[in-house]
Amino acid sequence: IPVYGFSVTAADAGLLSNLTPSQTTVSWFLETPDGSSVAGVGVILPYSNTDPVPGACNQEFPMEIDPNIYLQYNLFETTITFAPANIGYG
């Protein structure tokens, strides 16, 4: 649930929202300091409780700020990449 006053200031910031199984909506509020136009891209990646969690072996950071999720874009496409978790065999 978004909290009024919480903010992230960055160029090309990547934001991640973990949803609970019963959650059906999520809200983000985007604004610029000078009131100019702002745009955002939303990407939905569904996972079940049996899927490995993305983020390699990172156990130091919560998923909201996980440095192992990368966003790249150009005029034609946006690409999200991450290292899948170790599923326990190999």
C-alpha positions in Angstrom: 0.0 0.0 0.0 1.6 3.3 -1.0 2.3 5.7 1.8 1.9 9.4 1.3 5.3 11.2 1.4 7.4 8.1 0.6 9.5 9.0 -2.4 12.4 7.8 -4.6 14.4 10.3 -6.5 16.5 9.0 -9.4 16.9 8.9 -13.2 15.5 5.7 -14.7 14.6 4.3 -11.3 13.3 0.7 -11.2 10.5 0.1 -8.8 9.2 -3.3 -7.7 6.0 -4.1 -5.8 5.5 -7.5 -4.3 1.8 -8.5 -4.2 0.1 -10.7 -1.8 -1.9 -13.7 -3.2 -5.2 -11.9 -2.5 -4.1 -8.5 -3.8 -5.7 -7.5 -7.1 -4.5 -3.9 -7.5 -1.3 -1.8 -7.0 -0.9 2.0 -7.2 2.1 4.2 -8.0 2.0 7.9 -8.0 4.5 9.6 -10.3 5.4 13.3 -10.2 8.3 15.6 -11.1 9.7 18.4 -8.9 8.8 21.0 -11.5 5.4 19.6 -12.4 6.4 18.6 -16.0 5.0 15.5 -17.6 6.1 12.1 -16.4 5.5 8.6 -17.8 5.9 5.1 -16.4 5.9 1.6 -17.7 4.3 -1.3 -15.8 5.4 -4.9 -16.3 3.7 -7.9 -14.7 5.7 -11.0 -14.0 3.5 -13.6 -12.4 5.1 -16.2 -10.1 3.6 -19.0 -8.0 4.8 -20.0 -4.6 6.7 -22.9 -6.1 8.8 -20.8 -8.6 12.4 -19.8 -7.7 12.5 -16.2 -6.5 14.5 -13.9 -8.9 17.6 -12.2 -7.5 20.5 -14.7 -7.6 21.7 -15.5 -4.0 21.2 -12.0 -2.7 20.1 -12.2 0.9 21.2 -8.8 2.1 18.6 -6.6 0.4 14.8 -6.8 0.3 13.3 -7.3 -3.2 12.1 -3.7 -3.3 15.7 -2.6 -3.7 17.3 -5.8 -5.1 20.3 -4.7 -7.2 20.0 -7.9 -9.3 17.0 -6.7 -11.3 18.1 -4.8 -14.4 15.9 -2.6 -16.7 17.1 -1.7 -20.2 15.1 0.2 -22.7 15.3 1.9 -26.1 12.8 3.5 -28.4 11.2 0.2 -29.3 11.3 -2.1 -26.3 11.9 -2.5 -22.6 13.8 -5.5 -21.2 13.8 -6.7 -17.6 16.5 -9.3 -16.8 17.5 -11.0 -13.5 19.4 -14.0 -12.3 17.0 -16.8 -11.3 17.4 -18.3 -7.8 19.1 -21.5 -7.2 16.5 -24.2 -7.2 18.6 -26.6 -5.1 20.1 -29.0 -7.7 22.4 -28.8 -10.7 
